[in-house]
């Protein structure tokens, strides 16, 4: 067995055999055997709670309580991204990422110490030559390792992950959990481990950052296993899929779309073979019952024995019966053709509001001075899954239906967040509102919902428009949100009074069975809360759906079901999401939010077309507006790199020059010595009256003197 795995490891980074994991009496992994080869990009999928995180931790040896065998190639470096960031230290964000290069930075310090030694005049020429040679070798190695591009690489990663430059010098302890998770991901990308284990890396990333991360991971040199609920991401990055279901892993070739097709084909074959097997079992059992006591008793007994052996050793298990939600989204009434209209709208926070803050994109308390219809209802959290209809919401809230209000003028002390162009959204259209986190998307949504009054301009809903709203948050004290202590059944009946049995049947479509309906909302998982929120939204029958990250916390199968239900919905949808697969499937137009800067409001741009058309147009725009390489302004890091390279060139030229001067001085000294020897010989020849020898020495003296003059001129030119 061990030899077999050693042979396998010649091709693989990791081999796991019969991995088991349980939490008390609950088995999560059972006899899981997988292999990771160099270059693999594996997407790990499965229902919420299936054990995906447990498997990642087992493969990285971060959980020592698992059973089975795990073989990892010698020297393999493993990096693991957890959904929960580690405790924050005292370092700043930039310092934390720079610490990845501690060894390389230490080499840089050695180079600086060598530079200081080379300027010490106390060294002999031989010692200086040794220092210069050593410095050259170390500097070349430092450059090859990227030592002069460390800051540039860190900036590239931080910018790609959407961590703004204003955060770079902030202590990690001052960052949010999502920002610290992105910082951890940045560290891993800079560390470049051989095997990367990522648990939901796209959490907290906007559309642009996810596209950047996809580009990095598709070019990853080692191998990676990634858990993700983002179908678009898995389609782009994954080359293999592991499906974790019923405590086992089944492997598929290709990306997520290929996996979906292959899984359905495999299960169809499985069901067909299982049905054929069961027919054989039924026929054999009927034969045994008929002839057990007759003339063919021995034949019947033989068939019964063979059947028992077959059922024990060879029979196929029944195919899994996965349970999926049913989502009968239908509009109870047909609204007018015009659903949503804005005119000269500026969204933001009014003077004196406690919510005031540029870029605020979260649920905050209602700003004072709210002058909408009815009495304002303060809310610390956004309303969720609430159909804003005057006949259902009770006192204090009404929906604007085809009625214009006077425009308000922008006050100099207001905080504008988003400058919105004139929008017209018509029945049957699907608009996808996209943009970076904190750009103002939720501010715009809350203005549509009359949670915030427009700072300028106006926004109206069309005639007979019934609006259903699904927010990211599900629990809170604000109007329309579920109370943490109420039961699942009460949360549904709060929307519409139904007989108890009918309400329980309705909840069964969202996988709340038996006593599940009596669980408190606060005890539910994120996925369960999303399901009850969708149940409330479905029950309302709204004809205009405003959905804020509707696929959050839903497993992949539930996302597909929601997408199909929304595709068949006969109303209008305003979709706020980072789920590009959902946008690609539904959107008829793209509303892109660009954040403002230096006190200016952000802007909203409208593209009337699908996601793919928008992507194509954006790509063409970037190509047309990409400057020539000669026109690109170098960054500070690039300038530093060029400066260091030029210094190295100058240093090498100086070394060659010094060497040439030294060699010339040495030749001059040799010529002067030869000339002195000739002169001494001439003196002896003159004393002995040896005229022939004297004439020969005089000729040699003239030749050496001429060569000495040439060398002196050469030395003077070098020394100039």
Secondary structure, DSSP 8 states (H G I E B T S, - for coil): -HHHHHHHHTTEEEEEEEEEEEETTEEEEEEEEEEEETT-EEEEE--TTSSHHHHHHHHTT--TT-EEEEEE-TT--EEEE-SS-----SSBHHHHHHGGGHHHHHHHHHHHHHHHHHT-TTS-HHHHHHHHHHHHHHHHHHHHTTGGGHHHHHHHHHHHTT--GGGTTSBGGGS-HHHHHHHHHHHHHHHT-SEEEEESTTTT--HHHHHHHHHHHHT-SSEEEEE-S-HHHHHHH-SEEEEEETTEEEEEES-HHHHHHHHHHHHHHHHHHHHHHHHHHHHHHHHHHHHTTSTTHHHHHHHHHHHHHHHHHT-----------------SS---SEEEEEEEEEEEE-TT-TT--TT--S-----TT--SSS-----SS---SEEE-TTTS-TT-----S-----B---TTSEEEEEE---EEETT-EEEEEE-TTSSHHHHHHHHTTSS--SEEEEEE-TT--EEEE-S--B-SSTTSB-TTSBHHHHHHTTS---HHHHHHHHHTTT--GGGGGSBGGGS-HHHHHHHHHHHHHHHT-SEEEEESTTTT--HHHHHHHHHHHHH--SEEEEE-S-HHHHHHH-SEEEEEE---TT--EEEEEE-S-HHHHHHHHHHHHHHT---GGG----HHHHHHHHHHHHHHHHHHHHHHHHHHHHHHHHHHHHHHHHHHHHHHHHHHHHTT-HHHHHHHHHHHHHHHHHHHHHHHHHHHHH-
